[in-house]
């Protein structure tokens, strides 16, 4: 069993691990020849299955993997990995390898951090030195406390304890199966979506304890702004679901509309986005006929004039969990949200900057809460 | 009567606040020592493995500073002019918090602190007055308590390894360490200074993922202003202490110097800025000797610093006069003998005063407080006091060199010795580990950590 590679893009790797670590601590990392898979299945909340082509984060020319089962499965504390990767920011030379110490398997991250320094006082000018700034570094002298400007090199080693998982231990793990979605839509700018969602969640949290979830009647179509209305009109109050944190209602249709709403006894708010894209499905994966049977395509064909009630698919999701999911926004990805009405929300998160070959895709499975 | 008054300008106030924040990372209480030329704030952590001290110079740091000790009138002996007390750091910090660096009209323009201690007064307080803009004056009165102030002693001249570095550089090193790391090991390896963070907490077996991350950072020697360190000698200190020092040094923009000798010997971090001398003496761990410690660095049981030298045992107003002496009662090892004379000069006045002030009530007190240590028997009770004071008396004469300085009060006490304690004559030979003629300056070289 052998794994060793140089990091190509430690920033992306670091951001990826940061986003993943918000969902859970223990991450199953599966190293394969072509892709690296990250899976987090928390006890409750959203699970994520990520598949990242080796070249996105690692340097393919130095990527070495040897294993009897053609893959290495490890369990790692993803937040620890993320913390360690912070040392690699701005470094030109970062190596990650599997090793062992005192019979404990480790992921060893070795970083050569080089940065330009003014010399005087041995200060670093900034943390983002890319090491390419000066092709002709001043020849270093041997005196301690060298006062001239020069390139400073620091070696950093981070040894992250991991657990090796046998292939049989992960055989039973597979991605959840979902019915065909009724609606799929590209989400708007995640930063905006997150700030509005967080705002809603906060408003509902500060609300009285006697808060009860209410079903939100859709407001006028095409509304772009946030609307407030007092409670009382049509609050179908039911028992609070198991988790006490506020639930957001997210709904969308196949005509480019996405609606984010929250309702409590005291307030009801909704934001609606229009003119979003409902991406076409990949014709390579199924026949035209099969595709036209899909509920989403049926919905797409519905005329908008049929009324906005008909084509909507809705899910109820935990506000805080949703906020953690949206932390993937730091990688500025393209996100396709697939709505299975009243059941689940599946997010396909495509990272930007894909080169040829397989795409980096993270799949989030979010359960819908029942009212 | 002892009085201390000082004034701080806004920049000094910021410095004082920063220093208090740093001290609060070591202990909950700050020890305040006033001397004619120096005000020292110090903190000793609960395990006695870390000692932080800031000495503020009279002329540079303060706008005004005056200190009058009760003793000065009588003796004129400068070395005795000290005042000790301790204060809960949070209480002090809450006064300074948010008072500084405001662009408001009522920003603090000056801070006056006053302390008057009078034996006749039942209530003594530290008074802090913030003189703010627009004529606003905020006054605070803080309670303080008497303290047995302890200093860690570190002999710089004996340090065999030292390095000097910019705090921002050190901060960059620290940033690589995981938040939960507890210890910092440092050593020199072929031209590189290696800093490794580790955690001694052993989490067994199944909880593999909770094992701490080992981080090691190898920096070029040239990144230090000076780096004279014995090759391959591992010395480990508490990372939290190191972080506290570095982050404070960074705010002060002062270059940090570390000095040390061997593992399990103390290490001192020091820097100076703007009339402040900051010293941090921390205990190191590691392999004490190649022979007698075959265990690895990680497994080595942390050694505590020896109990730091009490330079002031008790102040006169201390309501429990015999507690500290009693704690020293069990036959101490030779070393503690040798450092004990340090009690001498600094506490001379206190002890002698205590003798006169407290003795009338002594029998009652001893029953109340000392029963754990001595039977409530008059003769033994005098033995007790005797053992404590005698060496100090004798050494004290030599150390101060001015016998007349406290003659009056000592004489007050002495008759009671001779009258009531018949065994006193024999005691010196039994108890004394030191020739009574040894000078204090000599004694200092056998400091606590040697």
Interface residues (C-beta under 8 A of the other chain):
Chain A: X25 X26 X75 X76 X77 X80 X83 X84 X86 X87 X104 X105 X117 X121 X122 X123 X124 X127 X140 X141 X142 X143 X144 X145 X146 X150 X152 X153 X154 X155 X156 X157 X158 X159 X160 X161 X162 X163
Chain B: X164 X165 X166 X168 X169 X172 X173 X175 X176 X178 X179 X192 X208 X209 X210 X211 X212 X213 X214 X215 X216 X217 X218 X219 X220 X221 X222 X223 X224 X225 X226 X227 X255
